[in-house]
Amino acid sequence: MIHKTAIIGKATEIDASVVIGPYSIIDDNVKIDANTVVENHVTIKKNTIIGKNNHIFQYASVGEQPQDLKFKGEDSTLIIGDNNVFREYCTINRGTAKGINKTVIGSQNLFMSYTHVAHDCIIKDNCIFSNAASLAGHVEIGHNVSLGGFTLVHQFCNIGEYAFTGLGTVISRDVTPYTLVAGNHARAYKINTAGLKRKGFDNDVILALEKTFKIFIKSKNTREESLKCFKDLGYDYKEVNKFVEFIEKSARGVTR
């Protein structure tokens, strides 16, 4: 159902089950899939693709052009998966030609009020962005990440899966998977043990992650010394291997 006061642009594809509330504006070349709800006074800009069962609350701005001086009006895209919730005053920007030319949001994510996702970001599934958490451009967020309220993430940072940030955290380096960070500037305090237990992680895996965290993040060893200590432990858990591979691939360096 599309309210009579809503404005719908050209070349849109809107499933018959979609609900669009009063005074919302849907720009040209927008696609919205089944059972998505767009509340009143929402703006969805051009070249945005939205999946199924999403709920976009009033005054959200979805797919607006990037806040990037290099952007010159080129075509770029915002792609949103299924079952996401975007609360009031969320702002989600599409990509840039000098980035990956798209912003990509997965499925089952919650974006609370006043959250911001800048251009060329990639967000995986099952993430929670608490109120006013904000990403600069080119940020990557793994699965099951929780960002505390007013968390700020610097451009080009990578936050690993199951990471957790405290209130008001300022992140300028990559955050290793499974890690709890907090502060301005952020510090890595420990493995997010409580969160991992709630998600059903095996105790042996958690203990191995805690030991690996101490070796790579909290020790004063060189990376080579840390790798040797780690190999001597003989761990063979996929989660631990992800943690170490993340550090090895980090371009910005990791939060410690």
Backbone as JSON, one array per atom type, in Angstrom:
{
  "sequence": "MIHKTAIIGKATEIDASVVIGPYSIIDDNVKIDANTVVENHVTIKKNTIIGKNNHIFQYASVGEQPQDLKFKGEDSTLIIGDNNVFREYCTINRGTAKGINKTVIGSQNLFMSYTHVAHDCIIKDNCIFSNAASLAGHVEIGHNVSLGGFTLVHQFCNIGEYAFTGLGTVISRDVTPYTLVAGNHARAYKINTAGLKRKGFDNDVILALEKTFKIFIKSKNTREESLKCFKDLGYDYKEVNKFVEFIEKSARGVTR",
  "N": [[0.85, -1.19, 0.0], [0.64, 2.12, -0.93], [0.77, 5.3, 0.31], [-1.35, 8.05, -0.53], [-0.14, 10.53, -0.48], [2.53, 10.08, -0.8], [5.51, 10.35, -2.8], [6.53, 9.02, -5.78], [9.21, 8.04, -7.8], [10.55, 7.7, -11.19], [10.89, 4.64, -13.07], [10.87, 2.82, -10.94], [10.82, -0.17, -8.93], [8.59, -1.6, -7.06], [7.45, -3.86, -4.79], [4.16, -5.3, -4.55], [3.39, -5.78, -1.95], [4.66, -3.98, -0.35], [4.7, -1.35, 2.07], [4.25, 2.09, 2.07], [4.5, 5.05, 3.73], [2.8, 8.21, 4.62], [3.86, 11.15, 2.89], [6.39, 10.28, 2.25], [9.3, 10.02, 0.12], [10.25, 8.5, -2.77], [12.86, 8.02, -4.85], [14.03, 8.09, -8.32], [14.7, 4.97, -10.05], [14.72, 3.08, -7.95], [14.54, 0.08, -6.1], [12.38, -1.94, -4.25], [11.83, -4.66, -2.25], [9.65, -7.43, -1.24], [7.29, -7.0, 1.44], [8.51, -4.99, 2.86], [8.53, -2.15, 5.0], [8.01, 1.24, 4.82], [8.03, 4.01, 6.67], [6.31, 7.16, 7.45], [7.47, 10.26, 5.96], [10.01, 9.47, 5.01], [13.01, 9.45, 3.08], [14.16, 8.01, 0.17], [16.76, 7.65, -1.93], [18.0, 7.76, -5.37], [19.0, 4.81, -7.24], [19.0, 2.85, -5.28], [18.75, -0.31, -3.77], [16.63, -2.37, -2.1], [16.02, -5.07, 0.03], [13.91, -7.75, 1.25], [11.38, -7.51, 3.83], [12.31, -5.37, 5.36], [12.36, -2.59, 7.69], [11.85, 0.73, 7.73], [12.09, 3.58, 9.51], [10.46, 6.72, 10.35], [11.71, 9.77, 8.98], [14.2, 8.85, 8.22], [17.08, 8.86, 6.04], [17.92, 7.43, 3.15], [20.3, 6.18, 0.99], [21.34, 8.57, 0.06], [23.48, 10.96, -1.68], [27.1, 10.78, -1.38], [28.95, 12.29, 1.35], [31.38, 13.54, 0.35], [34.07, 15.2, -1.0], [35.26, 14.4, -3.32], [33.31, 13.26, -4.79], [31.47, 13.53, -7.72], [28.91, 13.48, -8.71], [28.56, 11.1, -10.01], [27.04, 7.96, -11.07], [26.18, 5.72, -8.54], [25.67, 3.15, -6.03], [23.43, 1.91, -3.49], [23.05, -0.97, -1.64], [20.87, -3.02, 0.08], [20.18, -5.7, 2.23], [18.0, -8.18, 3.64], [15.44, -8.01, 6.22], [16.28, -5.92, 7.91], [16.4, -3.2, 10.29], [15.88, 0.22, 10.35], [16.08, 2.91, 12.3], [14.69, 6.08, 13.5], [15.91, 8.98, 11.82], [18.21, 7.81, 10.75], [21.04, 7.86, 8.56], [22.12, 6.88, 5.48], [24.54, 6.51, 3.11], [25.25, 6.26, -0.43], [27.75, 4.7, -2.65], [31.02, 5.67, -4.05], [32.76, 6.53, -7.09], [35.5, 6.42, -6.86], [35.79, 4.75, -4.79], [34.4, 1.65, -3.95], [32.21, 1.97, -5.41], [29.77, 1.46, -4.36], [27.66, 1.09, -1.5], [27.19, -1.42, 0.87], [24.89, -3.26, 2.68], [24.17, -5.94, 4.76], [22.03, -8.44, 6.08], [19.52, -8.7, 8.69], [20.22, -6.66, 10.48], [20.36, -4.05, 12.98], [19.86, -0.67, 13.09], [20.01, 1.9, 15.15], [18.49, 5.02, 16.27], [19.7, 7.99, 14.66], [22.05, 6.89, 13.65], [24.85, 6.6, 11.37], [25.95, 5.69, 8.17], [28.53, 5.91, 6.04], [29.82, 6.52, 2.67], [30.7, 3.75, 0.52], [30.93, 1.75, 2.4], [30.95, -1.55, 3.88], [28.81, -3.72, 5.4], [28.23, -6.56, 7.21], [26.14, -9.26, 8.38], [23.63, -9.37, 11.05], [24.32, -7.3, 12.85], [24.5, -4.72, 15.38], [23.92, -1.36, 15.67], [24.18, 1.0, 17.96], [22.55, 4.0, 19.28], [23.45, 6.84, 17.4], [25.92, 5.83, 16.58], [28.56, 5.93, 14.23], [29.9, 5.58, 10.97], [32.74, 6.4, 9.07], [33.83, 6.81, 5.61], [34.44, 3.87, 3.54], [34.61, 1.81, 5.41], [34.69, -1.48, 6.85], [32.58, -3.85, 8.29], [32.29, -6.72, 10.19], [30.39, -9.84, 10.62], [27.87, -9.94, 13.2], [28.67, -7.8, 14.85], [28.71, -5.41, 17.49], [28.12, -2.08, 18.02], [28.61, 0.34, 20.4], [26.67, 3.1, 21.75], [27.24, 6.27, 20.19], [29.68, 5.52, 19.14], [32.48, 6.09, 17.05], [33.91, 5.58, 13.92], [36.86, 5.6, 12.13], [37.74, 6.37, 8.7], [38.36, 3.71, 6.35], [38.8, 1.73, 8.23], [38.65, -1.63, 9.58], [36.47, -3.78, 11.13], [36.39, -6.65, 12.97], [34.48, -9.75, 13.05], [31.97, -10.32, 15.6], [32.99, -8.39, 17.31], [32.91, -5.87, 19.89], [31.98, -2.67, 20.99], [32.44, -0.13, 23.45], [30.47, 2.53, 25.01], [30.75, 5.62, 23.37], [33.15, 5.11, 22.05], [36.12, 5.71, 20.14], [37.42, 4.86, 17.14], [40.33, 4.29, 15.38], [42.0, 2.48, 14.27], [42.16, -0.91, 12.97], [39.92, -3.39, 14.35], [40.28, -6.33, 16.05], [38.67, -9.55, 15.49], [36.09, -10.74, 17.72], [36.62, -9.15, 19.91], [36.59, -6.89, 22.7], [36.44, -3.48, 22.77], [37.12, -0.13, 23.91], [36.9, 3.4, 24.69], [38.56, 6.62, 24.1], [41.28, 7.54, 22.51], [40.39, 4.3, 21.12], [40.97, 1.35, 23.07], [41.97, -2.06, 23.22], [40.53, -4.32, 25.32], [39.85, -6.96, 26.11], [38.93, -10.33, 25.14], [35.61, -10.65, 23.97], [34.11, -12.21, 25.98], [31.68, -12.71, 27.44], [29.74, -12.04, 25.53], [30.33, -13.93, 23.53], [29.77, -16.31, 24.84], [27.01, -16.05, 25.14], [26.32, -16.34, 22.5], [26.78, -18.98, 22.11], [29.35, -20.07, 21.83], [31.94, -22.5, 22.12], [33.53, -23.38, 25.19], [36.24, -24.11, 25.15], [37.12, -22.94, 22.8], [36.78, -20.22, 23.42], [38.62, -19.93, 25.53], [40.98, -20.44, 24.12], [40.96, -18.26, 22.34], [41.22, -16.18, 24.2], [43.82, -16.65, 25.19], [45.28, -16.33, 22.8], [44.7, -13.66, 22.24], [46.09, -12.39, 24.35], [48.72, -13.01, 23.62], [49.1, -11.73, 21.1], [48.0, -9.14, 21.3], [48.29, -7.98, 23.88], [50.88, -8.56, 24.76], [54.37, -7.51, 24.69], [55.84, -8.47, 22.68], [57.5, -8.81, 19.47], [55.88, -9.09, 16.23], [56.81, -11.4, 14.98], [57.84, -12.87, 17.14], [55.48, -13.24, 18.57], [54.01, -14.81, 16.75], [55.57, -17.15, 16.8], [55.25, -17.99, 19.49], [52.51, -18.43, 19.4], [52.27, -20.52, 17.49], [53.55, -22.55, 18.87], [51.63, -23.27, 20.67], [49.85, -24.87, 19.28], [47.17, -24.64, 18.42], [44.09, -25.4, 16.77], [41.69, -24.14, 15.88], [39.07, -22.73, 14.03], [38.14, -20.17, 14.61], [40.2, -19.01, 16.09], [42.22, -19.06, 14.18], [41.11, -17.24, 12.34], [41.34, -14.91, 13.85], [44.14, -14.53, 14.02], [44.81, -14.39, 11.28], [43.46, -12.08, 10.59], [44.97, -10.09, 11.9], [47.39, -10.38, 10.52], [46.65, -9.5, 8.0], [45.94, -6.89, 8.34], [45.87, -3.58, 7.29], [45.97, -1.07, 8.48], [46.98, -1.54, 10.96], [46.28, -2.92, 14.22], [43.9, -2.29, 16.87], [45.08, -1.89, 20.15]],
  "CA": [[0.0, 0.0, 0.0], [1.38, 3.37, -1.03], [-0.1, 6.4, 0.71], [-1.62, 8.96, -1.64], [0.74, 11.7, -0.43], [3.91, 9.68, -1.1], [5.97, 10.7, -4.15], [7.27, 7.87, -6.33], [9.93, 8.45, -9.0], [10.47, 6.92, -12.41], [11.62, 3.37, -13.19], [10.95, 2.14, -9.65], [10.25, -1.51, -8.8], [8.1, -1.7, -5.68], [6.57, -5.02, -4.65], [2.8, -4.94, -4.17], [3.21, -5.93, -0.5], [5.39, -2.92, 0.35], [3.91, -0.25, 2.64], [4.95, 3.38, 2.05], [3.67, 5.95, 4.51], [2.54, 9.57, 4.14], [4.89, 12.16, 2.61], [7.69, 9.71, 1.92], [9.75, 10.28, -1.25], [11.03, 7.42, -3.37], [13.49, 8.62, -6.02], [14.1, 7.25, -9.53], [15.56, 3.77, -10.08], [14.75, 2.43, -6.64], [13.87, -1.22, -6.05], [12.03, -2.33, -2.88], [11.27, -6.02, -2.33], [8.41, -7.77, -0.53], [6.98, -6.84, 2.86], [9.25, -3.89, 3.48], [7.68, -1.05, 5.48], [8.62, 2.57, 4.81], [7.12, 4.86, 7.43], [6.1, 8.5, 6.92], [8.58, 11.22, 5.87], [11.28, 8.82, 4.69], [13.53, 9.74, 1.75], [15.01, 6.97, -0.41], [17.3, 8.28, -3.13], [18.13, 6.94, -6.57], [19.94, 3.69, -7.34], [18.98, 2.09, -4.03], [18.11, -1.62, -3.86], [16.25, -2.77, -0.74], [15.49, -6.43, 0.03], [12.62, -8.11, 1.85], [11.09, -7.46, 5.26], [12.98, -4.28, 6.06], [11.49, -1.59, 8.29], [12.54, 2.02, 7.72], [11.27, 4.46, 10.32], [10.27, 8.1, 9.89], [12.8, 10.75, 8.87], [15.46, 8.26, 7.76], [17.55, 9.23, 4.71], [18.52, 6.19, 2.67], [20.83, 6.25, -0.37], [21.72, 9.93, -0.34], [24.81, 11.04, -2.25], [28.13, 10.79, -0.34], [29.52, 13.53, 1.87], [32.78, 13.35, -0.07], [34.36, 16.24, -1.98], [35.67, 13.76, -4.58], [32.1, 12.82, -5.5], [31.1, 14.49, -8.76], [27.59, 13.18, -9.24], [28.54, 9.85, -10.78], [26.11, 6.93, -10.61], [26.67, 4.72, -7.59], [24.57, 2.32, -5.57], [23.27, 1.39, -2.14], [22.4, -2.28, -1.66], [20.45, -3.42, 1.42], [19.63, -7.06, 2.24], [16.68, -8.48, 4.19], [15.17, -8.05, 7.66], [16.98, -4.86, 8.64], [15.6, -2.13, 10.89], [16.52, 1.53, 10.35], [15.25, 3.75, 13.13], [14.52, 7.48, 13.12], [17.04, 9.84, 11.48], [19.37, 7.13, 10.17], [21.51, 8.38, 7.27], [22.9, 5.85, 4.8], [24.99, 7.08, 1.84], [25.7, 5.3, -1.44], [29.2, 4.66, -2.87], [31.71, 6.63, -4.92], [33.52, 5.9, -8.17], [36.87, 6.19, -6.41], [35.74, 3.67, -3.81], [33.9, 0.43, -4.59], [31.05, 2.45, -6.16], [28.53, 1.03, -3.72], [27.6, 0.78, -0.07], [26.49, -2.71, 0.95], [24.43, -3.64, 4.02], [23.66, -7.31, 4.7], [20.69, -8.76, 6.59], [19.28, -8.88, 10.12], [20.92, -5.62, 11.23], [19.57, -3.01, 13.63], [20.47, 0.65, 13.12], [19.19, 2.72, 16.03], [18.31, 6.42, 15.84], [20.83, 8.89, 14.39], [23.25, 6.22, 13.16], [25.29, 7.06, 10.06], [26.83, 4.83, 7.37], [29.04, 6.73, 4.94], [30.0, 5.91, 1.36], [31.61, 2.64, 0.25], [31.05, 0.84, 3.54], [30.41, -2.9, 3.77], [28.35, -4.21, 6.7], [27.73, -7.93, 7.05], [24.83, -9.58, 8.94], [23.39, -9.51, 12.49], [25.03, -6.25, 13.6], [23.7, -3.74, 16.11], [24.5, -0.03, 15.78], [23.42, 1.75, 18.96], [22.23, 5.37, 18.89], [24.48, 7.79, 16.96], [27.14, 5.2, 16.09], [28.79, 6.5, 12.9], [31.02, 5.08, 10.18], [33.27, 7.18, 7.96], [33.83, 6.05, 4.36], [35.31, 2.72, 3.26], [34.72, 0.96, 6.6], [34.13, -2.82, 6.75], [32.09, -4.37, 9.56], [32.02, -8.15, 10.08], [29.14, -10.37, 11.17], [27.6, -9.97, 14.64], [29.37, -6.72, 15.55], [27.86, -4.48, 18.24], [28.74, -0.78, 18.25], [27.94, 1.09, 21.45], [26.2, 4.44, 21.4], [28.22, 7.32, 19.89], [30.94, 5.01, 18.6], [32.93, 6.72, 15.82], [34.89, 4.73, 13.24], [37.64, 6.32, 11.12], [37.67, 5.79, 7.35], [39.2, 2.58, 5.97], [38.98, 0.74, 9.3], [38.0, -2.93, 9.45], [36.1, -4.3, 12.44], [36.17, -8.08, 12.8], [33.21, -10.32, 13.51], [31.7, -10.46, 17.02], [33.61, -7.34, 18.11], [31.97, -5.1, 20.72], [32.56, -1.4, 21.41], [31.76, 0.55, 24.54], [29.86, 3.84, 24.77], [31.63, 6.72, 23.04], [34.44, 4.64, 21.57], [36.64, 6.32, 18.92], [38.26, 3.82, 16.54], [41.16, 4.77, 14.27], [42.71, 1.31, 13.74], [41.31, -2.09, 12.85], [39.56, -4.07, 15.6], [40.32, -7.78, 15.85], [37.42, -10.25, 15.77], [35.77, -11.28, 19.05], [37.32, -8.31, 20.88], [35.9, -5.77, 23.33], [37.25, -2.26, 22.78], [36.43, 1.04, 24.46], [37.73, 4.55, 24.99], [38.92, 7.62, 23.09], [41.11, 6.58, 21.42], [40.02, 2.96, 21.58], [41.92, 0.33, 23.51], [41.44, -3.42, 23.26], [40.61, -4.75, 26.72], [39.8, -8.41, 26.29], [37.98, -11.03, 24.28], [34.21, -10.42, 24.36], [33.76, -13.54, 26.49], [30.25, -12.8, 27.78], [28.98, -12.06, 24.28], [30.56, -15.2, 22.83], [29.02, -17.35, 25.56], [25.59, -15.9, 24.77], [26.17, -16.83, 21.13], [26.94, -20.43, 22.08], [30.71, -20.49, 21.54], [32.5, -23.52, 22.99], [34.45, -22.83, 26.19], [37.63, -24.31, 24.73], [37.4, -21.92, 21.78], [36.91, -18.94, 24.11], [39.9, -19.94, 26.24], [42.04, -20.32, 23.11], [40.95, -16.87, 21.89], [41.78, -15.33, 25.27], [45.27, -16.85, 25.18], [45.8, -15.73, 21.57], [44.59, -12.21, 22.44], [47.2, -11.96, 25.21], [49.98, -13.14, 22.89], [49.22, -10.78, 19.98], [47.52, -7.78, 21.58], [48.73, -7.44, 25.16], [52.31, -8.74, 25.01], [55.28, -6.55, 24.05], [56.63, -9.21, 21.7], [57.37, -8.49, 18.05], [54.92, -9.98, 15.56], [57.47, -12.69, 14.75], [57.87, -13.58, 18.42], [54.1, -13.64, 18.89], [53.67, -15.95, 15.88], [56.26, -18.35, 17.29], [54.53, -18.41, 20.7], [51.2, -18.96, 19.01], [52.45, -21.82, 16.84], [53.93, -23.52, 19.89], [50.41, -23.73, 21.37], [49.25, -25.92, 18.46], [45.72, -24.5, 18.3], [43.51, -25.67, 15.45], [40.31, -23.66, 15.89], [38.87, -21.79, 12.93], [37.97, -18.82, 15.16], [41.54, -18.53, 16.44], [42.91, -18.81, 12.91], [40.57, -15.99, 11.81], [41.91, -13.82, 14.65], [45.53, -14.34, 13.62], [44.83, -13.95, 9.88], [43.01, -10.69, 10.58], [46.12, -9.28, 12.28], [48.39, -10.45, 9.45], [46.17, -8.79, 6.82], [45.55, -5.53, 8.67], [46.63, -2.52, 6.63], [46.09, 0.09, 9.36], [47.38, -1.95, 12.29], [45.1, -3.25, 15.03], [43.71, -1.63, 18.15], [45.73, -2.64, 21.24]],
  "C": [[0.88, 1.24, 0.0], [0.43, 4.52, -0.7], [-0.21, 7.42, -0.41], [-0.73, 10.19, -1.64], [2.21, 11.36, -0.7], [4.23, 10.06, -2.55], [6.88, 9.58, -4.63], [7.89, 8.28, -7.66], [9.73, 7.5, -10.17], [11.28, 5.63, -12.3], [11.84, 2.72, -11.83], [10.34, 0.75, -9.76], [9.86, -1.71, -7.35], [7.11, -2.86, -5.6], [5.2, -4.58, -4.13], [2.56, -5.02, -2.66], [3.9, -4.83, 0.3], [4.42, -1.85, 0.85], [4.77, 1.01, 2.64], [4.02, 4.42, 2.67], [3.57, 7.35, 3.94], [3.81, 10.39, 3.97], [6.29, 11.57, 2.44], [7.99, 9.94, 0.45], [10.64, 9.15, -1.7], [11.55, 7.93, -4.71], [13.46, 7.65, -7.22], [15.0, 6.04, -9.31], [15.79, 3.17, -8.7], [13.99, 1.11, -6.74], [13.64, -1.6, -4.59], [11.29, -3.66, -2.95], [10.18, -6.23, -1.27], [8.44, -7.46, 0.96], [7.86, -5.82, 3.59], [8.27, -2.77, 3.84], [8.5, 0.23, 5.51], [7.64, 3.51, 5.51], [7.01, 6.25, 6.79], [7.39, 9.32, 6.89], [9.95, 10.56, 5.73], [11.71, 9.25, 3.29], [14.46, 8.62, 1.32], [15.46, 7.47, -1.77], [17.61, 7.26, -4.21], [19.18, 5.85, -6.43], [20.1, 2.95, -6.01], [18.18, 0.8, -4.23], [17.88, -2.11, -2.44], [15.57, -4.13, -0.81], [14.16, -6.56, 0.74], [12.58, -7.82, 3.35], [11.91, -6.42, 6.03], [11.95, -3.31, 6.65], [12.28, -0.3, 8.45], [11.64, 3.04, 8.39], [11.34, 5.9, 9.81], [11.56, 8.91, 9.96], [14.16, 10.13, 8.56], [15.78, 8.76, 6.35], [18.4, 8.09, 4.18], [19.0, 6.37, 1.23], [21.17, 7.64, -0.85], [23.14, 9.94, -0.89], [25.85, 11.22, -1.13], [28.51, 12.19, 0.11], [31.03, 13.5, 1.61], [33.06, 14.35, -1.19], [34.82, 15.66, -3.32], [34.47, 13.31, -5.4], [31.65, 13.9, -6.46], [29.78, 14.14, -9.44], [27.5, 11.91, -10.04], [27.5, 8.88, -10.22], [26.82, 5.98, -9.65], [25.45, 4.14, -6.89], [24.6, 2.12, -4.06], [22.5, 0.08, -2.24], [22.13, -2.71, -0.23], [19.8, -4.79, 1.33], [18.25, -7.14, 2.86], [16.64, -8.29, 5.71], [16.0, -7.06, 8.48], [15.98, -3.86, 9.21], [16.44, -0.86, 10.91], [15.63, 2.48, 11.14], [15.34, 5.23, 12.72], [15.87, 8.18, 12.88], [18.32, 9.08, 11.11], [19.75, 7.81, 8.85], [22.47, 7.36, 6.67], [23.26, 6.38, 3.41], [25.4, 5.98, 0.87], [27.19, 5.5, -1.74], [29.73, 5.77, -3.74], [32.51, 5.87, -5.97], [34.95, 5.61, -7.75], [36.94, 5.2, -5.25], [35.36, 2.38, -4.52], [32.61, 0.71, -5.37], [29.72, 1.96, -5.59], [28.74, 0.96, -2.22], [26.73, -0.46, 0.06], [26.17, -3.01, 2.41], [23.77, -5.01, 3.9], [22.26, -7.43, 5.26], [20.69, -8.86, 8.12], [20.04, -7.86, 10.98], [19.94, -4.63, 11.85], [20.4, -1.73, 13.68], [19.57, 1.55, 13.96], [19.23, 4.19, 15.57], [19.64, 7.15, 15.7], [22.12, 8.16, 13.99], [23.57, 6.69, 11.74], [26.22, 6.04, 9.43], [27.25, 5.61, 6.15], [29.28, 5.88, 3.69], [30.98, 4.73, 1.37], [31.85, 1.74, 1.45], [30.45, -0.52, 3.2], [30.07, -3.37, 5.18], [27.74, -5.58, 6.49], [26.4, -8.09, 7.8], [24.84, -9.54, 10.48], [24.18, -8.52, 13.34], [24.03, -5.34, 14.3], [24.5, -2.44, 16.19], [23.64, 0.75, 16.79], [23.35, 3.23, 18.56], [23.48, 6.2, 18.57], [25.83, 7.14, 16.65], [27.32, 5.6, 14.62], [30.03, 5.9, 12.26], [31.44, 6.13, 9.18], [33.33, 6.28, 6.72], [34.77, 4.86, 4.36], [35.52, 1.81, 4.47], [34.09, -0.4, 6.31], [33.8, -3.33, 8.15], [31.72, -5.84, 9.37], [30.68, -8.54, 10.67], [29.08, -10.18, 12.69], [28.41, -8.95, 15.44], [28.35, -5.85, 16.28], [28.64, -3.2, 18.51], [27.94, -0.03, 19.3], [27.55, 2.48, 21.0], [27.34, 5.43, 21.23], [29.6, 6.78, 19.52], [31.23, 5.68, 17.26], [34.03, 5.87, 15.21], [35.53, 5.51, 12.1], [37.56, 5.61, 9.78], [38.71, 4.68, 7.17], [39.47, 1.59, 7.1], [38.18, -0.53, 9.01], [37.73, -3.45, 10.85], [35.68, -5.76, 12.28], [34.89, -8.58, 13.45], [33.17, -10.47, 15.03], [32.45, -9.44, 17.89], [32.52, -6.53, 18.82], [32.66, -3.81, 21.14], [31.74, -0.77, 22.53], [31.22, 1.91, 24.12], [30.94, 4.87, 24.46], [33.01, 6.31, 22.55], [34.83, 5.35, 20.27], [37.69, 5.38, 18.34], [39.02, 4.4, 15.36], [42.03, 3.67, 13.69], [41.74, 0.14, 13.66], [41.06, -2.71, 14.22], [39.49, -5.56, 15.32], [38.98, -8.43, 16.16], [37.31, -10.65, 17.24], [36.26, -10.39, 20.2], [36.43, -7.19, 21.42], [36.86, -4.59, 23.37], [36.43, -1.12, 23.34], [37.44, 2.18, 24.6], [37.98, 5.45, 23.8], [40.39, 8.03, 23.36], [40.96, 5.16, 21.98], [41.22, 2.15, 22.05], [41.21, -1.01, 23.51], [41.63, -3.97, 24.67], [40.66, -6.27, 26.88], [38.96, -9.02, 25.17], [36.58, -10.82, 24.84], [33.59, -11.73, 24.87], [32.27, -13.68, 26.76], [29.4, -12.87, 26.52], [29.13, -13.37, 23.54], [29.82, -16.34, 23.53], [27.53, -17.28, 25.22], [25.33, -16.43, 23.37], [26.45, -18.33, 21.01], [28.32, -20.92, 21.71], [31.18, -21.52, 22.57], [33.52, -22.91, 23.95], [35.91, -22.98, 25.78], [38.04, -23.28, 23.68], [37.62, -20.57, 22.45], [38.25, -18.87, 24.85], [41.08, -19.79, 25.28], [42.11, -18.9, 22.57], [41.55, -15.94, 22.94], [43.3, -15.44, 25.32], [45.9, -16.18, 23.96], [45.77, -14.21, 21.65], [45.77, -11.69, 23.28], [48.53, -11.99, 24.45], [50.15, -12.02, 21.87], [48.9, -9.34, 20.36], [48.14, -7.2, 22.84], [50.22, -7.64, 25.45], [53.12, -7.66, 24.3], [56.19, -7.24, 23.03], [56.51, -8.58, 20.31], [56.34, -9.43, 17.44], [55.53, -11.35, 15.34], [57.53, -13.51, 16.03], [56.48, -14.07, 18.81], [53.68, -14.83, 18.04], [54.32, -17.23, 16.36], [55.57, -18.89, 18.54], [53.19, -19.05, 20.36], [51.33, -20.35, 18.4], [52.81, -22.91, 17.84], [52.72, -24.06, 20.65], [49.68, -24.83, 20.6], [47.74, -25.84, 18.33], [45.27, -24.79, 16.87], [42.01, -25.36, 15.47], [40.14, -22.62, 14.79], [38.76, -20.35, 13.44], [39.33, -18.21, 15.51], [42.34, -18.22, 15.17], [42.43, -17.52, 12.26], [41.19, -14.79, 12.53], [43.33, -13.5, 14.19], [45.62, -13.83, 12.18], [44.4, -12.49, 9.76], [44.19, -9.76, 10.89], [47.14, -9.23, 11.13], [47.97, -9.62, 8.25], [45.87, -7.32, 7.08], [46.46, -4.51, 8.02], [46.89, -1.34, 7.57], [46.78, -0.23, 10.67], [46.16, -2.12, 13.16], [45.1, -2.48, 16.34], [44.29, -2.5, 19.26], [45.35, -2.04, 22.61]]
}
